[in-house]
Amino acid sequence: MRGILGWGVHLPYRRLDRTGIAAVAGTGGGTGTRAVASYDEDTTTMGVAAARAALHPAGPGGDTAESIRTLWFSTTAPAYQDRTNATALHAALRLPRTTAAYDATGAVRSAVAALDAALTAAEGTHLVVASDLRTGRPGSADEAAGGDAAVALLIGDSDSDEVETPNHPVLAHLLAHTATTEEFLDRWRAPGDQTSKTWEDRFGETRYTTLAAEAWNALLATANITPDGIDLLVIAATHERAAKSALKKTGVPAARHHDPFAKTIGTTGAAHPALLLASALEAARPGQTIALLVLADGADAFLWRTTEALAAYRPARPVADQIAQSGAVPYGRYLAWRGFLPVEPPRRPEPARTSASAAARAADWKFAFVGSQNADGGAVHLPPSPFDHAPHPAADAEGTIVTFTVDRLASSPSPPVVFAVVDFDGGGRLPIELTDVDADEVAIGLRVEATFRRLSSADGIHNYFWKARPVRRAGHSHPVHPVHSEQETR
């Protein structure tokens, strides 16, 4: 039986306080916060972060990149049209050339299609990545209720449920999957539009409630289980009223409904089914059943049973930790990041278009952050030396800031630019831009880690590379050497 071998979650560092929306937009808002992708994040960069977490868990598992047969990437907000976005993830993760990389984009239900394809594949391990940016017009319900996130699920099978299994044990078996489909107009976005439109709420609620009940009843019959046998229920929907009505139809006690994101992260579109499932797995115990109900252009119902191997699994970045570790973004800056508030650009030349041939020649460095090391195991070079040296992957290495500068004149969508010189653990020193940090947080000795981001865009071409961000983990402090900062501000 196939199932989930592991997962990884990326929640952006920034949060928007919904109470600040109405004061500017004149309407909208609410209580709680929503997750906001930074100006240098898009669905591709967030997908890379989630996939890296899935491939490198903190507990038993180890590196699984070499075993991936297929990479599926799903989003409603792809960075590119008319080319495969999954290839950038493939390069950043250093997957084998024999690993197929496919997009499943355009609609929230595309993520369910990718998951179903991985679960029904004949053999092998598959990586399903769902990533989304949810944007609404200023003051709209979509703006307040939405959220940005990415989740990666490793799908495959193993010979045993035991923790001692040499390969990755299945953490949650799929017991059943049922679906219903009907054509009706509830939510849509024309090509080129930034925000979606929706039909009247009650119409969508009636259609989704009927479809959900049909898929749910079929799931119970297929799995030969009653609502009382469901330990955890998660419902992913872009239609809040439909989700509440569907919950009542399931017969599952409300206390078993798992949804920790309404007031903290928001509804994350294509990423939301996998985000809810990952969070439920982190809260579940071995031997429990988890039901996932997805309402998007129809209804999909999944039933999973966790195995004994779940007790030993440790996700690289637990969801609860990422919710707790966040920084605020002002509403005005959020609007500027999303293009709703044009601001005065810096009086500097626009970024040049990235060269496709140059990027191809340096793909391992540009996308996967691979430097080089002397053949005798000596000096590490970042960027890699042009001579014949051994490759030195540095994407998983942490480092320490040795000096930095805060530049208020350089071209940036979110000034000031903070640039630092970082000594990476294992060797290598590199000048590198910092992200997910406020200028007054930076200090010599601050521990940082590499993160895949978008540097700029020109002529429709996105220039991806790596930045550094502060290490933020539960129980982790940021060591700072007791010396004066060498900060230079200009």
Secondary structure, 3 states (H helix, E strand, C coil): CCEEEEEEEECCCEEEEHHHCHHHHCCCCCCCEEEECCCCCCHHHHHHHHHHHHHCCCCCCCCCHHHEEEEEEEECCCCCCCCCCHHHHHHHCCCCCCCEEEEEECCCCHHHHHHHHHHHCCCCEEEEEEEECCCCCCCCHHHHHECCEEEEEEEECCCCCCCCCCCCCCCEEEEEEEEECCCCCCEECCCCCCCCEECCHHHHHHHHHHHHHHHHHHHHHHHCCCHHHCCEEEEEECCHHHHHHHHHHHCCCHHHECCCCCCCCCECHHHHHHHHHHHHHHHCCCCCEEEEEEECCCEEEEEEEECHHHHHCCCCCCHHHHHHCCEECCHHHHHHHCCCCCCCCCCCCCCCCCCHHHHHHCHHHHHHCEEEECCCCCCEECCCCCCCCEEEECCCCEEEEEEEEEECCCCCCCCCEEEEEEEECCCCEEEEEECCCCHHHCCCCCEEEEEEEEEEEECCEEEEEEEEEECCCCCCCCCCCCCCCCCEEC
